[in-house]
Amino acid sequence: MGDDEPVFKRSKWGANRYYYNPRNPVGLTLIIVSLLLAGTVMILMTNRLGPFAPTGSTPGPQPSYDSSWPPYSAPYAPTTGP
């Protein structure tokens, strides 16, 4: 790893696009921090925690996420005809 590498490098995909340079220690640190931050936000969103927690002030019944679809019904029993 070279300390003389730039933190950001110009992308070949566009005129004004840059990306983190993993060959620079600061760029590698920024990549790792970005991935950890994105993973944490995804976990919070999935579990509805932190800023993604429901406020409880929404009107109407809350949906139950524990139910299965389709709802349970009695098994089909064919009737025998005369």
Secondary structure, DSSP 8 states (H G I E B T S, - for coil): --TTS-SEEE-SSSTT-EEE-TTSHHHHHHHHHHHHHHHHHHHHHHHT-GGGS--S--SS----SS--SS------------
